[in-house]
Structure formats: C-alpha cells, structure tokens
Amino acid sequence: MAFPTMRMRRLRTTAALRGLVRETELRADRLVLPLFVSETASTPEPIQSMPGVERLPVGAALQVAREAAELGLAGVLLFGVPAEKDSEGTAAWDEQGAVQLTAGAIKEALPGLPVITDVCLCEYTDHGHCGVLRGDGTVDNDATLELLARTAASHARAGADVVAPSDMMDGRVGAIRAELDSEGFSDTPILAYSAKFASAFYGPFREAAASTPAFGDRRSYQMDPANGREAVREALLDVAEGADMVMVKPALAYGDLISAVKRATRLPVAAYNVSGEYAMVRAAAAAGYIDERAAVCEILTSLHRAGADIVISYHAKDAARWLAREA
C-alpha cells in the first residue's frame, strides 16, 4: 500500500502509541559503570578531561558500587591505578592491588552486583604499553600471555564475576581460559575486548588511568579503524578460544561493527561508550549546544539498536536515574 492509504505517522501521533511500537528499549540493567580505583588516592580525585568521573580509593569505589546496585545497573567494570609501575606491570596481579581489594570488598558487601575486571598491563607498566617489551621496544605478544593469565586469575581469586581482557594480544583468551580452569575457576566467564580499535577517542581514559604510552602508539596491536571484516575475524577467533561474551570498542562510530559481530558470533555483545565519547557530550552540554539527557539516551539506544546487549558507559548512573523518573 502507498500514500494516502498507508500513513506512517499514524503510530507516532501520541507518546502512548510511540511507546507501544518502540522497537528498542533502553534499560538500566543493561548498562555497566566503569570505575577507576587508585592505590594512592585518599579521597576521590576529579579527572579534568572527564567531568563527573573520579579516581577512587577503595572505600569510595564501594560506595559508588552501592549506588550502581541501587540504580539497578548491570554491574561495574574495574580499572586499577597502581602506586608503582615497572617494566612488566607486576602490580597487575598483586593480591593487594586496587582492583583485587575493590572486587573483594564489593562482593562481600554487594554479592548480587556483577563485578567485571579489566585485564591489561597498560595501567601497570612504566612504559604504558599493554605487554612486555622486547629489546627493540616492540611488544612481545607471547611473553605477555602468561602475565595476562596470571592477572585474570588474581581477579577471579579476589571475587570478580567476569574477567575482561583488553590488551589485544593474539591468543590471550585461550591463555586466560586455560589458567582460570587450572585454578578451579571454570565457571568464571571471559568478556573479550575482541574488536578494540586504535581510536582517537581514548584520550581522557589515558589521563584517568595514567596509561599514556611513554613512546610510540598501540597501532601494532589495536585495530585499524578502517577494517570491518577484520573485527569479525577477531571476534570469531576469541569465541574459538573460549570467550563467553565479546566487545566492540569504541562504540559511537562503530555501530556497523556491533551489528556485524552480533550476527557473526550470536553471543552476548558489549559496546564500550568510551571516555572521549563521554567527554564530547559533556563538553557540548556544558556549552549549551545540546540537551545532555536527550543526547545520551539517543546514543545508548542506538548502541542497543545496533545489537549491543550490554553498554559500558560513564553516563550509566545518569541514564539510570533518568529512566527511573520516566517509569
């Protein structure tokens, strides 16, 4: 049928009708809140490039996690900011590290709140790269795998519900799965940062986690933003190695790849709405150029529409509050 018989505007006439036929629903229990936990902070430390986000001591992180649980969020994602760094990132698997202590504190106080831990070395190495270096300054993929597996196992022992390797080393999912299984954590799932791109949108995160590379960049292991088919191959390789969930990062400019990865893997897919995406929205809203609430909800909805089952976002608490007011 064609106009005038078919009128698409009929189902847009009222808010009730629009709600009745809405295809994608934004829900708090599909949003994950990232937290930066610092070993040196005694009080929350504001992050200049990410207004509203702070580096937190363990006690403050527990309080924010409590807020996340009360708001009905899907969980929290922990990043550690260590007191000391070295060439191998040994603080990453320290049983008394910020991530380990925070994961344990949250699980003791809030056993029902899922705790996801980022598994990488970039926050812990003095050179800022995601793995150990060879003598020529390049990252040694295979030598890094053991350290990542060791880190993931320390997180599981501390109480993490999910471990999330973000390093982009080849073979790291298989190495982590084998280590977890050997230590009795066969039920601990892996959320693999499968398609993580060498993006311009990570700048504020590197300030937050103090993880800017001391030299060079990460393009030899993070993906070229121009490559879509490669993202699907990465995800399928991670699935073959034992990933239980996969991720696309960043999110806002990668909706096509969220959809492609979802179709190819048929696994739960996460999208990481990263620091630069957050900072852009906050800056534009502060200048009065956009309505922050409307923009955030539109972005988060678009990511779910693309195929993301889980969205990791620094706006998660705000979005949950907005959704609760609309309920």
C-alpha positions as CSV (number, residue, x, y, z in Angstrom):
1,M,0.0,0.0,0.0
2,A,1.1,3.6,-0.7
3,F,0.1,7.0,0.4
4,P,-2.6,8.1,1.2
5,T,-3.8,4.7,2.3
6,M,-0.5,4.0,4.2
7,R,0.4,6.8,6.6
8,M,3.4,6.0,8.8
9,R,2.7,9.0,11.0
10,R,-0.4,7.3,12.5
11,L,1.7,5.3,15.0
12,R,3.6,8.5,16.0
13,T,0.6,10.6,17.0
14,T,0.9,10.2,20.8
15,A,3.5,9.3,23.3
16,A,1.5,6.2,24.2
17,L,1.4,5.0,20.6
18,R,5.1,5.7,20.1
19,G,5.8,3.6,23.2
20,L,3.6,0.8,22.1
21,V,5.5,0.2,18.9
22,R,9.0,1.1,20.1
23,E,11.5,-1.5,18.8
24,T,14.4,-0.8,21.2
25,E,14.1,-0.4,24.9
26,L,16.8,1.4,27.0
27,R,17.1,-0.3,30.4
28,A,19.3,0.3,33.4
29,D,20.0,-3.4,33.8
30,R,21.9,-3.4,30.5
31,L,24.3,-0.6,31.5
32,V,27.7,-1.2,33.1
33,L,29.6,1.6,35.0
34,P,33.4,1.8,34.7
35,L,35.3,2.7,37.9
36,F,38.9,3.9,38.3
37,V,40.3,2.6,41.6
38,S,43.5,4.2,42.8
39,E,46.0,2.8,45.3
40,T,47.3,6.3,46.2
41,A,44.0,8.3,46.4
42,S,42.8,9.0,49.9
43,T,39.7,10.9,48.7
44,P,38.0,11.0,45.2
45,E,40.2,12.8,42.7
46,P,38.4,14.5,39.8
47,I,39.5,13.7,36.3
48,Q,39.8,17.0,34.4
49,S,39.0,15.7,31.0
50,M,36.0,13.7,32.2
51,P,33.8,16.0,34.3
52,G,31.8,13.9,36.8
53,V,34.3,11.0,36.8
54,E,36.8,10.4,39.6
55,R,39.7,8.2,40.6
56,L,38.5,6.5,43.7
57,P,40.0,4.9,46.8
58,V,38.6,1.5,47.7
59,G,36.1,2.8,50.2
60,A,34.7,5.4,47.8
61,A,34.6,2.8,45.0
62,L,32.5,0.6,47.2
63,Q,30.1,3.5,47.8
64,V,29.7,4.2,44.1
65,A,29.2,0.4,43.5
66,R,26.4,0.6,46.1
67,E,24.8,3.4,44.2
68,A,25.1,1.4,41.0
69,A,23.3,-1.5,42.6
70,E,20.5,0.7,44.0
71,L,20.0,2.1,40.5
72,G,19.7,-1.3,39.0
73,L,22.8,-1.2,36.8
74,A,24.1,-4.4,35.3
75,G,27.4,-4.1,37.0
76,V,30.7,-2.3,37.4
77,L,33.9,-2.5,35.4
78,L,37.1,-2.0,37.5
79,F,40.3,-0.4,36.3
80,G,43.3,-0.1,38.6
81,V,45.7,2.8,39.1
82,P,48.7,1.4,41.0
83,A,51.1,3.2,43.3
84,E,54.1,1.8,41.5
85,K,54.8,0.7,37.9
86,D,57.6,-1.4,36.4
87,S,58.5,-2.9,33.0
88,E,56.4,-6.0,33.4
89,G,53.4,-4.5,35.2
90,T,53.7,-6.7,38.2
91,A,51.2,-4.7,40.2
92,A,48.5,-6.0,37.9
93,W,48.4,-9.4,39.7
94,D,49.2,-8.1,43.2
95,E,46.7,-9.8,45.5
96,Q,46.6,-6.5,47.5
97,G,46.2,-4.4,44.3
98,A,43.4,-1.8,43.9
99,V,41.3,-4.0,41.6
100,Q,41.7,-7.1,43.8
101,L,40.8,-5.3,47.0
102,T,37.9,-3.5,45.4
103,A,36.5,-6.6,43.8
104,G,36.6,-8.4,47.2
105,A,35.0,-5.5,49.1
106,I,32.2,-5.2,46.6
107,K,31.4,-8.9,46.5
108,E,31.4,-9.0,50.3
109,A,29.0,-6.1,50.6
110,L,27.0,-6.4,47.4
111,P,27.1,-10.1,46.4
112,G,24.4,-9.6,43.8
113,L,26.2,-6.9,41.8
114,P,28.3,-8.3,39.0
115,V,31.9,-7.2,39.1
116,I,33.8,-7.2,35.8
117,T,37.6,-6.5,35.9
118,D,39.7,-5.1,33.1
119,V,42.7,-7.4,32.4
120,C,45.5,-5.5,30.8
121,L,49.0,-4.3,31.7
122,C,49.0,-0.7,30.3
123,E,48.0,0.9,33.6
124,Y,50.7,-1.0,35.4
125,T,53.8,-0.8,33.1
126,D,56.2,2.1,33.3
127,H,56.2,2.3,29.5
128,G,52.4,2.4,29.2
129,H,52.2,-0.4,26.6
130,C,49.8,-3.4,27.0
131,G,52.5,-6.0,27.2
132,V,56.1,-6.7,28.0
133,L,58.7,-5.3,25.6
134,R,61.5,-6.8,23.6
135,G,64.9,-5.2,23.4
136,D,63.8,-3.3,20.3
137,G,60.9,-1.7,22.1
138,T,58.2,-3.8,20.4
139,V,55.6,-5.7,22.4
140,D,56.3,-9.4,22.9
141,N,52.9,-11.0,22.3
142,D,53.6,-14.5,23.5
143,A,55.6,-13.4,26.6
144,T,52.7,-11.2,27.6
145,L,50.1,-14.0,27.7
146,E,51.4,-15.6,30.9
147,L,51.2,-12.3,32.7
148,L,47.7,-11.6,31.5
149,A,46.6,-15.1,32.6
150,R,48.2,-14.5,36.0
151,T,46.3,-11.2,36.3
152,A,43.0,-12.7,35.4
153,A,43.4,-15.5,37.9
154,S,44.2,-13.0,40.6
155,H,41.0,-11.2,39.8
156,A,39.0,-14.4,40.0
157,R,40.5,-15.3,43.3
158,A,39.5,-11.8,44.6
159,G,35.9,-12.4,43.6
160,A,35.5,-11.0,40.1
161,D,32.4,-12.4,38.4
162,V,33.8,-11.7,34.9
163,V,37.3,-11.0,33.6
164,A,37.7,-8.8,30.5
165,P,41.0,-8.8,28.7
166,S,41.5,-5.6,26.8
167,D,45.1,-5.9,25.6
168,M,44.5,-7.2,22.1
169,M,47.4,-9.8,22.3
170,D,46.8,-12.8,20.0
171,G,45.9,-15.9,21.9
172,R,45.1,-14.2,25.2
173,V,41.6,-15.5,25.6
174,G,42.8,-19.1,25.3
175,A,45.7,-18.5,27.7
176,I,43.3,-16.9,30.3
177,R,40.7,-19.7,29.9
178,A,43.4,-22.3,30.5
179,E,44.7,-20.5,33.6
180,L,41.2,-20.0,35.1
181,D,40.3,-23.6,34.5
182,S,43.5,-24.9,36.0
183,E,42.9,-22.8,39.2
184,G,39.3,-24.0,39.6
185,F,37.5,-21.0,38.0
186,S,36.0,-22.9,35.1
187,D,32.7,-21.0,35.8
188,T,34.3,-17.6,35.5
189,P,33.3,-16.1,32.1
190,I,35.5,-14.1,29.8
191,L,34.3,-10.9,28.2
192,A,36.8,-10.3,25.5
193,Y,37.6,-6.9,24.1
194,S,37.6,-8.6,20.7
195,A,37.4,-5.6,18.4
196,K,39.3,-2.8,20.1
197,F,40.4,-0.1,17.7
198,A,43.4,2.3,17.8
199,S,41.0,5.2,18.4
200,A,41.3,8.9,18.8
201,F,38.5,8.6,21.4
202,Y,40.7,7.2,24.3
203,G,42.5,10.4,25.3
204,P,40.6,11.1,28.6
205,F,40.9,7.5,29.7
206,R,44.6,7.7,29.5
207,E,44.6,10.7,31.8
208,A,42.2,8.8,34.2
209,A,44.3,5.6,34.3
210,A,47.7,7.3,33.8
211,S,48.3,4.9,30.9
212,T,49.6,7.0,28.0
213,P,52.4,5.2,26.2
214,A,55.8,6.6,27.0
215,F,56.8,6.2,23.3
216,G,55.1,5.2,20.1
217,D,51.5,4.1,20.0
218,R,49.4,0.9,20.1
219,R,48.7,0.5,16.4
220,S,50.7,-2.7,16.2
221,Y,48.2,-4.5,18.4
222,Q,44.9,-2.4,18.4
223,M,42.9,-2.5,15.3
224,D,42.9,-0.1,12.3
225,P,39.5,1.8,12.4
226,A,39.2,1.3,8.6
227,N,38.9,-2.5,9.0
228,G,35.4,-4.1,9.5
229,R,35.8,-7.6,8.3
230,E,38.9,-8.0,10.5
231,A,36.8,-7.1,13.5
232,V,34.5,-10.0,12.8
233,R,37.6,-12.3,12.4
234,E,39.0,-11.1,15.7
235,A,35.7,-11.8,17.5
236,L,35.3,-15.3,15.9
237,L,38.9,-16.2,17.0
238,D,38.1,-15.1,20.6
239,V,34.9,-17.3,20.5
240,A,37.0,-20.2,19.3
241,E,39.4,-19.7,22.2
242,G,36.6,-19.7,24.8
243,A,35.2,-16.2,25.1
244,D,31.7,-16.1,26.6
245,M,31.0,-12.5,25.5
246,V,32.7,-10.2,23.1
247,M,33.1,-6.4,22.9
248,V,33.4,-3.7,20.3
249,K,35.3,-0.6,21.5
250,P,34.7,2.3,20.9
251,A,31.0,2.3,20.3
252,L,29.6,5.5,18.8
253,A,31.4,5.3,15.4
254,Y,31.2,1.5,15.2
255,G,27.5,0.7,15.1
256,D,28.0,-1.2,11.9
257,L,30.6,-3.5,13.5
258,I,28.5,-4.1,16.6
259,S,25.8,-5.4,14.2
260,A,28.3,-7.4,12.2
261,V,29.9,-9.0,15.3
262,K,26.5,-9.8,16.8
263,R,25.4,-11.5,13.6
264,A,28.6,-13.5,13.3
265,T,29.1,-14.7,16.8
266,R,25.5,-15.0,18.1
267,L,27.0,-14.3,21.6
268,P,26.2,-11.5,24.0
269,V,27.9,-8.4,22.7
270,A,29.1,-5.4,24.7
271,A,29.8,-2.0,23.4
272,Y,32.1,0.4,25.2
273,N,30.9,4.0,25.1
274,V,34.4,5.3,25.7
275,S,35.9,8.3,27.5
276,G,36.2,10.6,24.5
277,E,32.6,10.0,23.5
278,Y,31.6,10.8,27.1
279,A,33.7,13.9,27.2
280,M,32.4,15.3,23.9
281,V,28.8,15.0,25.1
282,R,29.6,16.6,28.5
283,A,31.5,19.5,26.9
284,A,28.8,20.2,24.3
285,A,26.1,20.1,27.0
286,A,28.1,22.4,29.3
287,A,28.3,24.9,26.4
288,G,24.6,24.7,25.9
289,Y,24.9,23.2,22.4
290,I,22.9,20.0,23.2
291,D,20.5,18.6,25.7
292,E,22.7,16.1,27.6
293,R,19.9,13.8,28.7
294,A,18.3,13.5,25.2
295,A,21.7,13.0,23.6
296,V,22.9,10.4,26.0
297,C,19.6,8.4,25.8
298,E,19.7,8.6,22.0
299,I,23.3,7.4,21.9
300,L,22.7,4.5,24.3
301,T,19.6,3.5,22.5
302,S,21.4,3.5,19.2
303,L,24.0,1.1,20.5
304,H,21.3,-1.3,21.7
305,R,19.6,-1.0,18.3
306,A,22.9,-1.9,16.6
307,G,23.0,-5.1,18.6
308,A,24.7,-4.4,21.8
309,D,23.3,-6.4,24.7
310,I,25.5,-4.6,27.2
311,V,26.7,-1.0,27.1
312,I,29.6,0.2,29.2
313,S,29.2,3.9,29.8
314,Y,30.4,6.7,32.1
315,H,26.8,8.0,31.8
316,A,25.3,4.8,33.2
317,K,24.3,6.3,36.6
318,D,22.8,9.4,35.0
319,A,20.9,7.3,32.4
320,A,19.5,5.0,35.1
321,R,18.2,8.0,37.1
322,W,16.6,9.5,34.0
323,L,14.9,6.2,33.2
324,A,13.6,5.8,36.8
325,R,12.0,9.2,36.6
326,E,10.2,8.2,33.3
327,A,9.0,5.0,34.8
